[in-house]
Amino acid sequence: MLIIDCPYCGPRSETEFGYGGQAHVAYPPDPHALTDEEWAQYLFYRDNPKGDRAERWLHSAGCRRWFNAVRDTRNYEISAVYRLSDPRPHQTTKGA
């Protein structure tokens, strides 16, 4: 079982959380000006790296707050959690 360290509540079981997708995706300044193709690009196309990925998570069965986590897509290990208002922590890149 994956344990996620909520920055507000502390370590909890993954069953208490909901996945929210890639973190740090800026909302378009004028979404009404986008073409259908540009809107689809914003909604559906995300990075899919092998290795560390910044993601949004919701502690739905706890404090009900959103936060970010850096998770390794190769082994699901979470190396950092941080509040939405905080910048992504600097980390050294692990070998493939």
C-alpha positions in Angstrom: 0.0 0.0 0.0 1.2 3.5 -0.8 1.5 5.9 2.1 1.1 9.6 1.2 2.4 12.2 3.6 -0.2 14.9 3.5 1.5 18.3 4.3 -1.5 19.2 6.5 -2.3 15.9 8.3 0.8 13.7 8.0 1.2 10.1 6.6 -2.0 8.4 5.5 -3.1 5.4 3.4 -3.5 6.1 -0.4 -7.2 5.1 -0.1 -7.8 8.5 1.6 -6.6 10.5 -1.5 -7.7 11.3 -5.0 -5.4 11.9 -7.9 -5.7 15.2 -9.6 -3.3 15.0 -12.6 -0.1 16.9 -13.5 0.8 19.8 -11.2 1.9 23.2 -12.4 -0.3 23.4 -15.5 -1.2 27.0 -16.0 -4.8 27.8 -16.8 -5.1 29.7 -20.2 -5.4 33.5 -19.6 -8.3 33.7 -22.1 -9.8 30.3 -22.6 -12.6 31.6 -24.8 -10.0 32.7 -27.4 -8.6 29.2 -27.8 -9.4 27.1 -30.8 -10.9 23.6 -30.3 -7.5 22.1 -30.9 -5.8 24.5 -28.4 -8.4 23.7 -25.8 -8.1 20.0 -26.3 -4.3 20.4 -26.0 -4.8 22.1 -22.6 -7.3 19.6 -21.3 -6.0 16.3 -22.5 -2.3 16.4 -23.3 0.1 16.1 -20.4 3.8 15.2 -19.8 4.3 11.5 -19.3 7.9 11.2 -18.0 9.7 8.1 -16.9 10.9 9.2 -13.5 9.9 12.1 -11.2 6.6 13.8 -12.0 4.9 16.6 -10.0 1.2 15.7 -9.4 -1.8 17.2 -7.7 -3.5 15.2 -4.9 -6.6 15.7 -2.8 -6.9 14.4 0.7 -10.5 13.6 0.2 -11.1 11.5 3.3 -9.1 13.8 5.6 -8.6 17.6 5.5 -10.1 17.9 1.9 -7.1 20.0 0.8 -5.2 19.9 -2.4 -1.4 19.6 -2.4 1.4 18.6 -4.8 3.6 15.5 -4.6 6.6 14.5 -6.6 6.2 10.8 -7.5 8.5 8.5 -9.4 6.5 6.9 -12.2 8.8 3.9 -12.3 8.2 2.7 -8.7 5.4 5.0 -7.3 7.8 6.3 -4.6 6.9 9.8 -3.4 10.0 11.8 -2.8 8.4 15.2 -1.8 5.0 16.7 -0.9 4.3 20.4 -0.8 1.5 22.9 -0.6 0.0 24.4 -3.7 1.4 27.8 -2.7 5.0 26.5 -2.4 7.4 26.0 -5.4 8.4 22.5 -6.4 11.4 21.5 -4.3 14.7 21.2 -6.1 15.7 17.5 -6.3 18.6 15.6 -7.8 17.7 13.4 -10.8 17.9 9.7 -10.2 19.4 7.4 -12.8 17.1 5.5 -15.2 
